[in-house]
Amino acid sequence: MGGIEEMMNVDQSNTLRKILNSIRADITNEDKSVSSPLTDIVSTAKEYIFYIDVPGISKSDIQVQVEDENVIVIRSNGKRKRDDADEKGCRYLKLERSAVQKMMRKFRLPQDADVGSISAKCENGVLTVTVAKVPPSKPKTVQVAVS
C-alpha cells in the first residue's frame, strides 16, 4: 500500500472513531461537544492507577473530583494549545484537533478505594490519577468469658 493510501486508511480510522463516539453519545445522551479521553486503569495490590490521554491540555485546566462518595470525575473545559496559531501568515491546511477541548470521564470506584488518598499528576499529555486501596481488615477475634 502506498503513502497516500496509508494516510487514507488512518483518516478512515479516525472517521470511524468519530462515528462510533457519536453513536455512543446518542445512546447515552452525552453532550457531543465533550470528548471522552482514552483511559487505561491498572489495579495493583495497594492502589488503582488511571492513565488518561490529555494531549495539549494544560494541567491547570484539569479537574479531578470525587462525587457521591465513590465516583471519580476527571474533566477539563480548557483550550488545547496551538503552537503556531498566533504566527502572522499562518494558514491551516488541515484542522482536525479541536481548539476547545472539553472532556469528561466518570468512574465508579470500588469499595476498597480510599477516596481520602487520591493524587494526580500530568506529564507529557498523560494524566495519571492514583487512588490508594484501603488495606483489608484483619479478622477480629473477641474472647467471650464463659460463666
C-alpha positions as CSV (number, residue, x, y, z in Angstrom):
1,M,0.0,0.0,0.0
2,G,1.4,3.4,-1.0
3,G,1.9,6.5,1.2
4,I,-1.4,8.3,0.3
5,E,-3.4,5.1,0.7
6,E,-1.9,4.6,4.2
7,M,-2.9,8.1,5.1
8,M,-6.4,7.5,3.8
9,N,-6.7,4.4,6.0
10,V,-5.6,6.4,9.0
11,D,-8.1,9.0,8.1
12,Q,-10.8,6.4,7.8
13,S,-9.9,5.0,11.2
14,N,-10.2,8.5,12.7
15,T,-13.5,8.9,10.9
16,L,-14.8,5.6,12.2
17,R,-13.8,6.5,15.8
18,K,-15.7,9.8,15.4
19,I,-18.8,7.9,14.1
20,L,-18.6,5.4,17.0
21,N,-18.2,8.2,19.6
22,S,-21.2,10.0,18.1
23,I,-23.3,6.8,18.2
24,R,-22.3,6.2,21.8
25,A,-23.1,9.8,22.7
26,D,-26.5,9.5,21.1
27,I,-27.3,6.3,23.0
28,T,-26.1,7.6,26.4
29,N,-27.4,11.2,25.8
30,E,-23.9,12.6,26.3
31,D,-23.0,16.1,25.1
32,K,-21.3,15.7,21.8
33,S,-19.0,18.7,22.4
34,V,-17.5,16.9,25.4
35,S,-14.9,14.3,24.5
36,S,-14.2,11.1,26.4
37,P,-10.4,10.6,26.5
38,L,-8.9,7.2,26.2
39,T,-8.1,5.7,29.6
40,D,-6.2,2.7,30.9
41,I,-6.9,1.5,34.5
42,V,-4.5,-0.6,36.4
43,S,-5.1,-2.4,39.8
44,T,-2.1,-3.2,42.0
45,A,-2.1,-4.7,45.5
46,K,-2.0,-1.2,47.0
47,E,-3.7,1.1,44.5
48,Y,-5.7,1.8,41.4
49,I,-4.0,3.8,38.7
50,F,-5.8,5.7,35.9
51,Y,-3.8,6.8,32.8
52,I,-5.9,9.3,30.8
53,D,-4.8,10.8,27.5
54,V,-5.0,14.6,27.6
55,P,-2.6,15.8,24.9
56,G,-2.3,19.6,24.6
57,I,-4.4,20.4,27.7
58,S,-2.7,22.4,30.4
59,K,-2.6,20.7,33.8
60,S,-4.1,23.9,35.3
61,D,-7.2,23.3,33.2
62,I,-7.8,19.7,34.5
63,Q,-10.0,19.0,37.5
64,V,-10.2,15.7,39.4
65,Q,-13.0,15.4,41.9
66,V,-14.9,12.7,43.9
67,E,-18.7,12.9,43.8
68,D,-21.3,10.9,45.5
69,E,-18.6,9.4,47.8
70,N,-17.2,6.9,45.2
71,V,-17.4,8.4,41.7
72,I,-14.2,9.9,40.5
73,V,-14.7,12.7,37.8
74,I,-12.0,13.9,35.5
75,R,-12.9,17.0,33.4
76,S,-11.4,19.9,31.6
77,N,-13.0,22.9,30.0
78,G,-9.6,24.1,28.9
79,K,-8.4,25.1,25.5
80,R,-6.0,23.0,23.5
81,K,-2.7,24.9,23.0
82,R,-1.7,25.6,19.4
83,D,2.0,26.5,19.0
84,D,1.7,28.3,15.7
85,A,-1.8,29.8,15.8
86,D,-0.6,33.3,16.6
87,E,2.0,33.5,13.8
88,K,1.2,36.0,11.1
89,G,0.6,34.4,7.8
90,C,-0.3,31.1,9.4
91,R,-2.9,29.2,7.5
92,Y,-4.0,25.7,8.5
93,L,-4.2,23.2,5.6
94,K,-5.9,20.6,7.7
95,L,-7.5,21.2,11.1
96,E,-8.7,18.1,12.9
97,R,-7.8,18.8,16.5
98,S,-10.4,21.0,18.2
99,A,-9.2,24.2,19.7
100,V,-11.6,23.9,22.6
101,Q,-11.1,20.6,24.4
102,K,-13.9,19.9,26.8
103,M,-13.5,16.4,28.2
104,M,-15.0,14.4,31.0
105,R,-14.8,10.8,32.3
106,K,-16.5,9.3,35.3
107,F,-15.6,6.1,37.0
108,R,-17.3,4.4,40.0
109,L,-14.6,3.4,42.4
110,P,-14.7,0.0,44.1
111,Q,-15.5,-0.2,47.9
112,D,-11.8,-0.7,48.7
113,A,-10.8,2.6,47.2
114,D,-9.6,5.2,49.7
115,V,-11.2,8.4,48.4
116,G,-9.2,10.3,51.0
117,S,-6.0,9.3,49.4
118,I,-6.0,10.4,45.7
119,S,-3.2,12.0,43.9
120,A,-2.9,13.2,40.3
121,K,0.0,14.4,38.0
122,C,0.1,15.4,34.4
123,E,3.2,14.8,32.3
124,N,3.7,14.5,28.5
125,G,0.0,14.6,27.7
126,V,-1.0,11.8,30.1
127,L,-2.9,12.5,33.4
128,T,-2.0,9.8,36.0
129,V,-4.5,9.6,38.9
130,T,-3.6,7.2,41.7
131,V,-6.2,6.0,44.2
132,A,-4.9,4.1,47.2
133,K,-6.7,1.0,48.4
134,V,-7.9,0.6,51.9
135,P,-6.0,-2.3,53.4
136,P,-8.2,-5.4,54.0
137,S,-9.4,-5.6,57.6
138,K,-7.9,-8.3,59.7
139,P,-10.3,-10.8,61.2
140,K,-11.2,-9.7,64.7
141,T,-11.4,-12.3,67.4
142,V,-13.3,-11.5,70.6
143,Q,-12.9,-13.6,73.7
144,V,-16.1,-14.2,75.4
145,A,-16.0,-15.3,79.1
146,V,-18.0,-18.4,79.9
147,S,-19.7,-18.2,83.3
